[in-house]
Each structure stands twice: as C-alpha cells, then as structure tokens.
Amino acid sequence: MHRRIVSWIKEQVKKAGAKGIVLGLSGGVDSALVAALAKKALGKSKVLALFLPCHSALQDSQDASLVARRLGIKTKKVDLSSVYDVLIKILPAANGTAIANLKPRLRMIILYYFANKLKYLVCGTGNKSEIMTGYFTKYGDAGVDILPIGGLLKREVRNLAEELGVPEQVIAKSPTAGLWAGQTDEGEMGIAYAELDEILEGMPKRRRRVSCNRNLRKVQKMVQGSGHKRQMPPVCEVK
C-alpha cells in the first residue's frame, strides 16, 4: 500500500512541475504518516513540514518535533496565536464553530504562502473517514493540492503508520483537530473511529435497505450533509 502512495505522490509532483511538498505537521498520526510517505517519495530535502501552533497543546508540538527529527525533514515554525487573537478582537461575536474554523483557515494561508514561495505543492493530511463524513474545514485543512491518504480509513492510517515506524505515542494518542482545549475527533463526531470505519465500509452494501441502527443513520446523515464539501462550487451556466 505505501509503495502505491509513494509512487502516486511522485507522479503528482512531477505532473504539477513542482519542486517539493509542504505540509502542516500537527503531532497527530495522519500528518506524521503523510510526512513519512512524502519523504519516501521525494527525499527529505524536498519536504517542508510547518509547525503552525495556534494556542495548541504543548504535547502536540512536542510530538510534531519528534516526528520531524525521526524523519530528518526540514521544518519551520509559524505561531499563529497572536494573529488569531487579533481576528477574534476585530470580528463580531459568533458561535464556536465560526471561531474554531479560523484556526485551520489561517493554517491554510500559511501553507500556501510557503508553497507559492518555494513552488511546492500543499500536501493534505485528511483520511477517508474524515473526508466521507465531512469532518474537516472547508477551505481550511481541506484547502490542499493533493491528499495522499484520502483513500485510507483511520484504521488503515494507523496500521500503515506503524509499518513505517511512526512513533507509538503519536499513533496511540486520541485524534484531535486542536480546535479548543480538550477537543477530540471522536468526542465531536459522537462516534468512535472503529465503528465509523466499519459503517463506512459497509454502507455501499446497505444502500437499498433501511437500517434501524442509530449510528448508521447518523453516519449516513453526515455523509449526505457534507456532500458540498467534497465538490467544486456549483457554477450557474448561462450559455
């Protein structure tokens, strides 16, 4: 599996005429795996990992640094906390989602700044479990050029990360987008990744029957409701 993804990354970079890859390294297993795959594809000199803390947990920064050191890839830190604070002060009050989504959208801006500067591609770190359920920020962490692990469920991400030697503490930690203190992916979605993956794998077989399973209905609703996030904006054809 990893050889297929490595080959695909090489192909995408070559087709784009790019010189390398830039990605955000968060300290989680998804970004750690993508960094490892990118290094295998292009070599450590053509991969730039950005540390983009925004009132982030110290452990996440430490784990991101550990991964980067293990891989020997280039890094750059841009702390977005003060920029985020200024935006919160000048913007009108809003709900938690609007405020929280500022963080991944600020990170997207910085990733593309470095991508434009270096003529690199922005490499996304989203997995299939997140993409199918819409658990990502439109024009935030979804604002990328390529998605190497977008075809892998969370379970497959963890398995491949273990195979490629990602530190165990990174693989085992509770997944979080770091949107607020104590936030976790599973807590926000209201379902464990293990069950989510099982449902996503089985959904094509269940299309023609109605299920009484509450979590199945929940996941179906998430998939259907997030369809717009997986598509280009609709265009009004006038000719």
C-alpha positions as CSV (number, residue, x, y, z in Angstrom):
1,M,0.0,0.0,0.0
2,H,2.7,2.5,0.9
3,R,4.6,1.9,-2.3
4,R,1.4,2.7,-4.3
5,I,1.0,6.0,-2.4
6,V,4.7,6.9,-2.7
7,S,4.5,6.4,-6.4
8,W,1.4,8.5,-6.6
9,I,3.0,11.4,-4.7
10,K,6.0,11.3,-7.1
11,E,3.6,11.4,-10.1
12,Q,1.5,14.3,-8.7
13,V,4.6,16.4,-8.0
14,K,6.0,15.7,-11.4
15,K,2.8,16.5,-13.3
16,A,2.5,19.8,-11.5
17,G,6.1,20.8,-12.2
18,A,6.5,21.4,-8.5
19,K,9.8,21.2,-6.7
20,G,8.6,19.6,-3.5
21,I,5.9,19.3,-0.8
22,V,4.9,21.4,2.1
23,L,2.5,20.1,4.8
24,G,1.4,21.0,8.3
25,L,2.8,18.7,10.9
26,S,0.3,18.7,13.8
27,G,1.6,15.9,16.1
28,G,-1.1,13.6,15.0
29,V,-0.9,10.2,13.2
30,D,-2.3,11.5,9.9
31,S,0.2,14.2,9.3
32,A,3.0,12.0,10.7
33,L,2.2,9.3,8.1
34,V,1.9,11.8,5.2
35,A,5.3,13.3,6.2
36,A,6.8,9.8,6.2
37,L,5.3,9.0,2.8
38,A,6.4,12.3,1.3
39,K,10.0,11.7,2.4
40,K,10.0,8.3,0.8
41,A,8.6,9.8,-2.4
42,L,10.8,12.8,-2.7
43,G,13.7,12.6,-0.2
44,K,14.0,14.7,2.9
45,S,15.4,17.8,1.2
46,K,12.2,18.3,-0.8
47,V,9.7,18.1,2.1
48,L,9.0,21.1,4.3
49,A,7.0,20.4,7.5
50,L,5.4,23.5,9.1
51,F,4.6,23.7,12.8
52,L,1.6,26.0,13.0
53,P,0.5,26.3,16.6
54,C,-2.5,28.4,17.5
55,H,-3.0,28.1,21.2
56,S,-2.1,24.5,20.7
57,A,-1.3,21.9,23.3
58,L,2.4,21.6,24.2
59,Q,2.3,17.8,23.7
60,D,1.2,18.2,20.1
61,S,4.2,20.5,19.4
62,Q,6.5,18.0,21.1
63,D,5.1,15.1,19.1
64,A,5.4,17.0,15.8
65,S,9.0,17.8,16.6
66,L,9.7,14.2,17.4
67,V,8.3,13.0,14.1
68,A,10.3,15.6,12.1
69,R,13.5,14.7,13.9
70,R,12.9,11.0,13.2
71,L,12.4,11.7,9.5
72,G,15.1,14.3,9.2
73,I,12.9,16.6,7.2
74,K,13.1,20.4,7.1
75,T,10.8,22.3,9.4
76,K,9.6,25.9,10.0
77,K,7.5,27.2,12.9
78,V,5.0,30.0,12.5
79,D,3.0,30.6,15.7
80,L,-0.5,31.9,14.7
81,S,-1.8,32.6,18.2
82,S,-1.3,36.3,18.1
83,V,-2.9,36.6,14.6
84,Y,-5.8,34.5,15.8
85,D,-6.3,36.7,18.9
86,V,-6.3,39.9,16.8
87,L,-9.0,38.4,14.5
88,I,-11.1,37.4,17.5
89,K,-10.9,41.0,18.7
90,I,-11.9,42.7,15.5
91,L,-14.6,40.3,14.3
92,P,-18.2,40.4,15.6
93,A,-19.1,37.7,18.2
94,A,-20.0,34.3,16.7
95,N,-20.7,30.7,17.6
96,G,-18.0,28.2,18.5
97,T,-17.8,26.7,15.0
98,A,-17.1,30.0,13.3
99,I,-14.4,30.9,15.8
100,A,-12.8,27.4,15.8
101,N,-12.7,27.2,12.0
102,L,-10.4,30.3,11.9
103,K,-7.5,28.1,13.0
104,P,-7.4,25.7,10.1
105,R,-8.1,28.5,7.7
106,L,-5.2,30.5,9.0
107,R,-3.0,27.5,8.6
108,M,-4.1,27.1,5.0
109,I,-3.0,30.6,4.3
110,I,0.5,30.0,5.7
111,L,0.8,26.6,3.8
112,Y,0.1,28.3,0.5
113,Y,2.4,31.2,1.3
114,F,5.3,28.7,1.5
115,A,4.0,26.7,-1.4
116,N,4.0,29.8,-3.6
117,K,7.3,30.9,-2.3
118,L,9.1,27.6,-2.9
119,K,7.0,26.3,-5.9
120,Y,5.8,23.3,-3.7
121,L,2.5,21.5,-3.6
122,V,0.4,21.7,-0.4
123,C,0.0,18.2,0.8
124,G,-3.2,17.5,2.7
125,T,-3.4,15.1,5.6
126,G,-7.1,14.2,5.6
127,N,-8.1,10.5,5.7
128,K,-11.1,8.8,4.1
129,S,-13.0,8.6,7.4
130,E,-12.9,12.4,7.8
131,I,-13.5,13.2,4.1
132,M,-16.5,10.9,3.7
133,T,-18.2,12.4,6.8
134,G,-17.2,16.0,6.2
135,Y,-15.1,16.1,9.3
136,F,-12.9,18.9,8.0
137,T,-12.9,22.6,7.5
138,K,-13.9,23.8,4.0
139,Y,-11.0,26.0,2.7
140,G,-9.1,25.1,5.9
141,D,-7.5,21.7,6.3
142,A,-9.3,20.8,3.0
143,G,-7.6,23.6,1.2
144,V,-4.8,21.5,-0.3
145,D,-3.4,20.3,-3.7
146,I,-3.1,16.6,-3.0
147,L,-4.5,14.1,-0.5
148,P,-2.2,11.0,-0.3
149,I,-4.1,9.2,2.4
150,G,-7.6,10.4,1.4
151,G,-8.3,6.8,0.3
152,L,-7.4,5.3,3.7
153,L,-9.8,4.7,6.6
154,K,-8.5,5.7,10.1
155,R,-7.7,2.1,10.9
156,E,-5.6,1.8,7.8
157,V,-3.8,5.0,8.6
158,R,-2.8,3.7,12.0
159,N,-1.7,0.3,10.5
160,L,0.4,2.0,7.8
161,A,1.9,4.4,10.3
162,E,3.0,1.5,12.5
163,E,4.5,-0.2,9.4
164,L,6.5,2.9,8.5
165,G,7.8,3.5,12.1
166,V,5.8,6.4,13.2
167,P,6.4,6.8,17.0
168,E,3.9,4.7,19.0
169,Q,2.9,7.7,21.2
170,V,1.7,9.5,18.1
171,I,-0.2,6.5,16.8
172,A,-1.9,5.8,20.1
173,K,-2.9,9.3,21.1
174,S,-6.6,10.4,20.8
175,P,-7.1,12.1,17.5
176,T,-7.8,15.9,17.8
177,A,-8.1,18.8,15.4
178,G,-6.9,21.1,18.3
179,L,-9.8,23.4,17.8
180,W,-10.3,24.0,21.5
181,A,-8.9,22.7,24.8
182,G,-9.9,19.1,25.4
183,Q,-11.4,18.7,21.9
184,T,-11.2,15.2,20.3
185,D,-12.4,14.0,16.9
186,E,-14.4,11.1,18.4
187,G,-16.0,13.3,21.0
188,E,-17.0,16.0,18.5
189,M,-18.4,13.4,16.0
190,G,-20.1,11.4,18.7
191,I,-18.8,8.1,17.4
192,A,-15.6,6.0,17.7
193,Y,-13.4,5.7,14.6
194,A,-13.5,1.9,14.9
195,E,-17.3,1.9,14.5
196,L,-17.2,4.8,11.9
197,D,-14.8,2.8,9.7
198,E,-17.0,-0.3,10.0
199,I,-20.1,1.6,8.9
200,L,-18.3,3.4,6.0
201,E,-17.0,0.1,4.7
202,G,-20.5,-1.5,4.9
203,M,-22.6,1.4,3.6
204,P,-22.5,0.6,-0.1
205,K,-24.0,-2.8,0.7
206,R,-26.8,-1.3,2.7
207,R,-27.9,1.3,0.2
208,R,-31.2,-0.5,-0.6
209,R,-32.5,-1.2,2.8
210,V,-33.4,1.0,5.8
211,S,-31.5,0.2,8.9
212,C,-32.7,0.8,12.5
213,N,-29.1,1.2,13.7
214,R,-28.8,4.7,15.2
215,N,-25.1,5.2,14.4
216,L,-25.6,4.0,10.9
217,R,-28.3,6.6,10.3
218,K,-26.0,9.2,12.0
219,V,-23.1,8.4,9.6
220,Q,-25.4,8.4,6.6
221,K,-26.7,11.8,7.5
222,M,-23.1,13.1,7.9
223,V,-22.1,11.7,4.5
224,Q,-25.2,13.2,2.8
225,G,-25.0,16.5,4.6
226,S,-21.3,17.1,3.7
227,G,-21.5,16.4,0.0
228,H,-21.0,20.0,-0.9
229,K,-17.6,19.9,0.9
230,R,-16.3,17.3,-1.4
231,Q,-17.3,19.0,-4.6
232,M,-16.2,22.1,-6.5
233,P,-18.6,25.1,-6.1
234,P,-21.6,24.8,-8.4
235,V,-21.5,27.1,-11.4
236,C,-24.5,28.8,-12.9
237,E,-24.3,28.1,-16.6
238,V,-25.7,31.0,-18.6
239,K,-24.7,29.9,-22.1
